[in-house]
Amino acid sequence: MLSLRLNIARSASEMDRIAPLWNELLKGQAHTMFQSFAWNRLAAEIFRDRAAPYVVWAESDSGAAIIPAAINQADNRIELLGEALFDYRDVLCAGDHEMLRLAWQELAGLGKPLRVVSLERTDNRWSEFPIARFAKAPMVDSSRVDESAFRLAHSRLGRQLRRLQRLGISLHVRSGRNTSAVRRLYECKRNRFAADSGNLFTDQRRCDFMVAAATMEGDRCEVFTLEKDGGALIASLVTFRDGDIRRFYTIYFHPDWARYSPGIALLYEVTARSLAEGLSCDYMTGEYPYKLRLANASRPLYKVEMSAQELAEAAGRAISKVA
């Protein structure tokens, strides 16, 4: 094998060395924003004391691979970067798949279990791993419905939005660069739903990450809000444009307005506007009733969980196939 190089980045700054390789690999495989170098570097920096970066990359004249791994400090296990905030995970590779196998073998040498959740694709990059169902991600596929048909199918929500407007509530759209709008949503999410055990954003660090990610994405991030005269926040939605998909990342509504369903009304309106732009709408992980009410499709997501021994055995089998 010619010019084999195997390296590990243990910090965000060390990851900078492979930014060109990372971006080059992304050109050759289907991916989401969660595989971008920028999102992974940001996660490596902000969550470094919880999920210590351990990014392995291998390259030769015949191929290259990157596993954006991290060590979960609390559970002493291997996972992929992104803490609890990345919905879709994957490794990166091109050319000779032995590079990916060698990278997995390096990680297996740590003697730690592996847990990866929200895999969207289970192709040959994961062929040696036990894949189990994890969840589904509801969506509105723009190839199946246009704006007019969607609005007609959900006309009741259109009336609900007009009812809110008659109560003095207006719709606003801001760029992710408007950090105050993004921060306001996450502060409201954290404070008003603090008792909700499923609320990821009771954690200030996660809120800070999302503010930074929205700023980084700029105009590809749009914040839609419903506001009462005087500026009171009734509902808010953070979205990201990812190719021909708008990803609906976080939704919030003021609990005092729950009987008016402002959250679902906002979700409806932004979905309709997205369809008018030719965009499909990804409601992200979780089959919640408010998502299923509008969705016309869903994507299965998977998980991988392995003991340290199982990971070592899988890496060994993969290596032996090409030895």
C-alpha positions in Angstrom: 0.0 0.0 0.0 1.5 3.3 -1.0 1.8 6.4 1.2 -0.5 5.2 4.0 -1.2 7.9 6.5 -3.2 7.4 9.7 -3.7 10.3 12.1 -5.9 11.4 15.0 -7.2 14.9 15.9 -7.9 15.4 19.6 -9.0 19.0 19.4 -10.9 21.4 17.2 -7.7 23.2 16.2 -6.0 19.9 15.2 -9.0 19.2 13.0 -8.1 22.2 10.9 -5.4 20.2 9.3 -7.9 18.0 7.5 -10.5 20.6 6.5 -9.5 20.3 2.8 -9.7 16.5 2.9 -13.0 16.6 4.8 -14.5 19.0 2.2 -13.2 16.9 -0.7 -14.7 13.7 0.7 -18.1 15.4 1.1 -18.2 16.0 -2.6 -18.2 12.3 -3.3 -21.0 11.1 -1.0 -24.5 12.1 -0.1 -24.6 14.0 3.2 -26.4 16.5 5.3 -25.3 19.6 7.1 -24.4 17.5 10.1 -21.4 16.0 8.2 -20.0 19.4 7.3 -16.6 20.3 8.6 -17.9 23.6 10.1 -20.7 21.9 12.2 -18.3 19.2 13.4 -15.5 21.6 14.3 -18.0 23.7 16.3 -19.2 20.7 18.2 -15.7 19.6 18.9 -14.9 23.0 20.4 -18.1 23.7 22.4 -18.5 20.1 23.8 -14.8 19.3 24.2 -15.1 18.5 27.9 -18.1 16.2 27.4 -17.3 14.6 24.1 -13.6 14.8 23.6 -12.7 14.9 19.9 -10.9 11.7 18.6 -11.2 12.2 14.9 -9.5 9.5 13.0 -8.5 9.8 9.4 -6.7 7.4 7.0 -5.5 8.2 3.5 -3.4 6.6 0.8 -3.0 7.0 -2.9 -6.1 4.8 -3.4 -8.6 6.4 -1.0 -9.3 8.2 2.2 -11.7 8.0 5.2 -12.6 10.2 8.2 -14.5 9.0 11.3 -15.6 12.1 13.2 -15.4 10.3 16.6 -15.5 11.6 20.1 -15.1 10.0 23.5 -18.2 10.5 25.7 -16.6 11.3 29.0 -19.6 10.5 31.2 -20.2 7.1 29.7 -16.7 6.3 28.6 -17.8 5.2 25.1 -17.0 6.1 21.5 -19.6 8.1 19.6 -19.6 10.6 16.8 -19.2 14.4 17.2 -22.4 16.4 17.8 -23.3 15.6 21.4 -27.1 15.3 21.4 -27.7 17.9 18.7 -26.9 16.1 15.4 -29.9 14.3 14.0 -28.1 12.4 11.2 -24.7 10.9 11.6 -22.2 9.3 9.2 -18.6 8.6 8.4 -16.8 10.0 5.4 -14.9 7.9 2.8 -14.0 7.7 -0.9 -12.0 5.2 -2.9 -10.5 2.2 -1.2 -12.7 1.2 1.7 -9.7 -0.3 3.5 -9.0 3.3 4.7 -12.3 3.2 6.6 -11.6 -0.2 8.0 -8.2 0.9 9.2 -9.7 3.9 10.9 -12.3 1.7 12.7 -9.5 -0.6 13.8 -7.7 2.4 15.3 -10.8 3.3 17.3 -11.3 -0.3 18.3 -7.9 -0.1 19.9 -9.2 2.3 22.5 -11.1 -0.7 24.1 -14.3 1.3 24.5 -17.9 0.5 23.5 -19.5 2.3 20.5 -22.9 4.0 20.3 -24.1 5.9 17.2 -27.7 7.0 16.8 -29.6 8.6 13.9 -27.9 6.9 11.0 -29.8 7.8 7.9 -27.9 5.5 5.5 -26.8 2.0 6.1 -24.8 1.2 3.0 -21.4 -0.5 2.8 -19.9 2.1 5.0 -21.7 0.3 7.9 -21.7 -3.2 6.5 -19.8 -4.8 9.4 -22.0 -3.2 12.1 -25.2 -4.4 13.7 -27.9 -2.0 12.6 -31.1 -1.5 14.6 -34.1 0.7 14.0 -33.9 3.9 16.0 -36.7 6.3 14.9 -38.3 7.9 11.9 -38.0 11.5 10.6 -41.3 12.8 9.2 -41.1 15.1 6.2 -43.1 16.8 3.5 -41.8 15.6 0.1 -42.2 18.4 -2.4 -42.4 15.9 -5.2 -45.7 14.6 -3.8 -47.5 17.9 -3.0 -47.3 21.5 -4.0 -48.1 24.6 -2.0 -51.7 24.9 -3.2 -52.6 21.3 -2.5 -50.9 21.5 0.9 -52.8 24.6 1.9 -56.1 23.0 0.7 -55.4 19.8 2.7 -54.8 21.8 5.8 -57.1 24.7 5.4 -58.1 24.6 9.0 -54.6 25.6 10.0 -54.7 28.4 7.5 -57.9 29.7 9.3 -56.1 29.3 12.6 -53.2 31.5 11.5 -55.6 34.1 10.2 -57.3 34.0 13.6 -54.0 34.7 15.3 -53.4 37.6 13.0 -56.8 39.1 14.0 -55.6 38.9 17.6 -52.7 41.2 16.7 -50.0 38.5 16.0 -47.8 38.9 13.0 -45.2 36.7 11.2 -41.6 37.8 11.0 -38.6 36.2 9.3 -35.0 36.8 10.4 -31.6 35.5 9.3 -29.5 33.3 11.6 -27.1 36.2 11.9 -29.7 37.9 14.1 -28.3 36.3 17.2 -30.8 37.9 19.5 -33.7 36.3 17.7 -32.1 32.8 17.9 -31.0 33.3 21.5 -34.4 34.5 22.5 -36.0 31.3 21.2 -33.7 29.0 23.1 -34.0 31.1 26.3 -37.8 30.7 26.1 -37.5 27.0 25.3 -35.2 26.5 28.3 -37.1 28.6 30.8 -40.7 27.9 29.9 -40.3 24.1 29.5 -37.7 23.5 32.2 -39.7 20.7 33.7 -39.9 18.7 30.4 -37.4 15.9 30.7 -37.2 15.6 26.9 -36.1 19.3 26.4 -32.5 19.2 25.3 -32.3 23.0 25.7 -32.5 23.2 29.5 -28.7 22.9 29.0 -27.2 26.3 28.4 -24.2 24.9 26.4 -26.6 23.4 23.8 -28.3 26.7 23.5 -25.0 28.4 23.0 -24.1 25.9 20.3 -27.3 26.6 18.4 -26.8 30.3 18.5 -23.3 29.8 17.1 -24.4 27.4 14.4 -27.2 29.8 13.3 -24.7 32.6 13.1 -22.3 30.5 11.1 -25.0 29.4 8.6 -26.1 33.0 8.2 -28.8 33.3 5.5 -29.1 29.5 5.2 -30.6 29.7 8.7 -34.0 31.4 8.9 -35.9 32.1 12.1 -39.7 32.4 11.8 -41.6 34.0 14.6 -45.2 34.8 15.5 -45.1 38.0 17.7 -47.8 39.9 19.5 -48.0 43.7 19.1 -45.3 44.9 21.4 -42.9 42.1 20.6 -44.2 39.2 22.9 -42.9 35.9 21.4 -45.9 33.6 20.8 -44.1 31.0 18.6 -40.8 30.6 16.9 -39.1 28.1 14.5 -35.4 27.8 13.7 -34.8 26.3 10.2 -31.8 25.5 8.0 -31.6 25.4 4.3 -29.7 22.2 3.4 -29.6 21.8 -0.4 -33.1 21.4 -1.6 -34.4 20.6 1.9 -35.5 23.0 4.7 -34.7 21.4 8.0 -37.1 22.4 10.8 -34.7 22.2 13.7 -36.4 23.7 16.8 -39.9 24.9 17.4 -41.2 26.8 20.4 -44.6 28.2 21.5 -45.7 30.2 24.5 -47.7 27.9 26.8 -50.2 30.6 27.6 -51.2 30.5 23.9 -51.5 26.8 23.7 -55.2 26.8 23.0 -54.6 28.7 19.8 -52.0 26.1 18.6 -49.5 28.8 17.4 -46.7 26.2 17.0 -48.5 24.0 14.5 -49.9 27.1 12.7 -46.4 28.4 12.3 -45.1 25.0 11.1 -48.0 24.9 8.6 -47.2 28.3 7.2 -43.4 27.8 6.9 -44.0 24.4 5.2 -46.4 26.0 2.7 -43.8 28.8 1.9 -41.1 26.2 1.6 -43.1 24.2 -1.0 -43.6 27.4 -2.9 -39.8 27.7 -3.1 -39.6 24.1 -4.3 -38.1 22.8 -1.0 -39.0 19.6 0.8 -39.4 20.0 4.5 -37.6 17.8 7.0 -39.3 17.8 10.4 -36.3 15.9 11.9 -36.2 13.0 14.3 -39.3 11.9 16.1 -42.8 10.9 15.1 -44.7 13.4 17.2 -48.4 14.0 16.4 -48.0 17.6 15.4 -45.4 16.5 12.7 -47.4 13.5 11.5 -50.4 15.8 11.0 -48.6 17.5 8.2 -46.1 15.0 6.9 -46.6 13.0 3.7 -43.5 10.8 4.1 -40.9 9.7 6.6 -37.4 8.3 6.6 -36.2 5.5 8.8 -33.2 6.2 11.1 -30.9 3.6 12.6 -28.5 3.1 15.5 -25.4 1.0 16.2 -24.5 -0.1 19.7 -21.6 -2.4 20.4 -19.4 -3.5 23.3 -15.7 -2.9 23.1 -15.1 -6.6 22.2 -17.8 -6.5 19.5 -16.2 -3.4 18.0 -12.8 -5.1 18.0 -14.2 -8.2 16.4 -16.0 -6.2 13.7 -12.9 -4.2 12.9 -10.9 -7.4 12.8 -13.3 -9.1 10.4 -13.3 -6.0 8.1 -9.5 -5.9 8.0 -9.2 -9.6 7.3 -11.4 -9.4 4.3 -8.9 -7.2 2.5 -5.7 -8.6 4.0 
